[in-house]
């Protein structure tokens, strides 16, 4: 595997591992207090940034993909992920307004 590809795969795997090991247990802990309204938007912003970064990675890889069908898949994945990041940012703004 190309060392650049290995670095990308490793980075994505590490992000997934960190989420599963650090964030999900806290999210699933029913014994924790409810999230204060003033903080509800913060996680949405973080999720938007994460999804946006994944979209940027997929879109950036488009030019390096040889197979036309797979290139289309990367292009569409990048667009969909970036679109979803935009939706999350809108939700973040809405949550911030509700907290005011």
C-alpha positions as CSV (number, residue, x, y, z in Angstrom):
1,X,0.0,0.0,0.0
2,X,1.3,3.5,-0.9
3,X,2.7,5.1,2.2
4,X,0.4,8.1,1.7
5,X,-2.7,5.9,1.5
6,X,-1.5,4.0,4.6
7,X,-1.2,7.3,6.5
8,X,-4.8,8.3,5.5
9,X,-6.2,4.9,6.4
10,X,-4.4,5.0,9.8
11,X,-5.6,8.6,10.5
12,X,-9.2,7.6,9.8
13,X,-8.9,4.5,11.9
14,X,-7.4,6.4,14.8
15,X,-10.2,9.0,14.7
16,X,-12.8,6.1,14.7
17,X,-11.0,4.4,17.6
18,X,-10.8,7.7,19.6
19,X,-14.6,8.2,19.1
20,X,-15.5,4.7,20.1
21,X,-13.1,4.6,23.1
22,X,-13.5,8.1,24.5
23,X,-16.7,9.8,23.3
24,X,-19.2,7.0,22.9
25,X,-18.9,5.6,26.5
26,X,-19.6,9.2,27.8
27,X,-22.5,9.6,25.5
28,X,-24.0,6.2,26.5
29,X,-23.5,6.8,30.3
30,X,-27.1,7.2,31.4
31,X,-25.9,8.2,34.9
32,X,-24.5,11.5,33.6
33,X,-26.4,14.8,33.9
34,X,-28.4,16.1,30.9
35,X,-26.4,18.4,28.6
36,X,-26.9,22.1,29.5
37,X,-28.8,23.9,26.8
38,X,-25.9,26.3,26.4
39,X,-23.6,23.4,25.4
40,X,-25.9,21.5,23.1
41,X,-24.6,23.2,20.0
42,X,-21.0,22.4,20.7
43,X,-21.1,18.7,19.8
44,X,-23.1,19.5,16.7
45,X,-20.2,21.8,15.6
46,X,-17.6,19.1,16.3
47,X,-19.6,16.5,14.4
48,X,-19.9,19.0,11.5
49,X,-16.1,19.5,11.5
50,X,-15.5,15.8,11.6
51,X,-17.9,15.0,8.7
52,X,-16.5,17.9,6.7
53,X,-12.9,16.6,7.1
54,X,-14.1,13.2,5.9
55,X,-15.7,14.9,2.9
56,X,-12.6,16.8,2.1
57,X,-10.5,13.6,2.2
58,X,-12.9,11.8,-0.1
59,X,-13.0,14.8,-2.5
60,X,-9.3,15.2,-2.5
61,X,-8.8,11.6,-3.4
62,X,-11.0,11.9,-6.5
63,X,-8.1,13.1,-8.8
64,X,-5.9,10.2,-7.7
65,X,-8.4,7.4,-8.4
66,X,-7.9,5.4,-11.6
67,X,-11.2,3.7,-12.1
68,X,-14.0,6.0,-13.4
69,X,-16.8,4.4,-11.4
70,X,-14.7,4.5,-8.2
71,X,-13.7,8.1,-8.9
72,X,-17.4,8.9,-9.2
73,X,-18.0,7.2,-5.9
74,X,-15.3,9.3,-4.2
75,X,-16.6,12.5,-5.8
76,X,-20.2,11.8,-4.7
77,X,-19.1,10.7,-1.2
78,X,-17.1,14.0,-0.8
79,X,-20.1,16.0,-1.9
80,X,-22.6,14.2,0.3
81,X,-20.3,14.4,3.4
82,X,-19.7,18.1,2.9
83,X,-23.4,18.7,2.3
84,X,-24.2,16.8,5.6
85,X,-21.6,18.9,7.4
86,X,-23.5,22.0,6.2
87,X,-26.7,20.5,7.6
88,X,-25.1,19.9,10.9
89,X,-23.8,23.5,11.0
90,X,-27.3,24.7,10.4
91,X,-28.6,22.5,13.2
92,X,-25.8,23.9,15.4
93,X,-26.9,27.4,14.7
94,X,-30.5,26.5,15.5
95,X,-29.5,24.8,18.8
96,X,-27.4,27.9,19.7
97,X,-30.4,30.2,19.1
98,X,-32.7,28.0,21.2
99,X,-30.1,28.2,24.0
100,X,-30.1,32.0,24.0
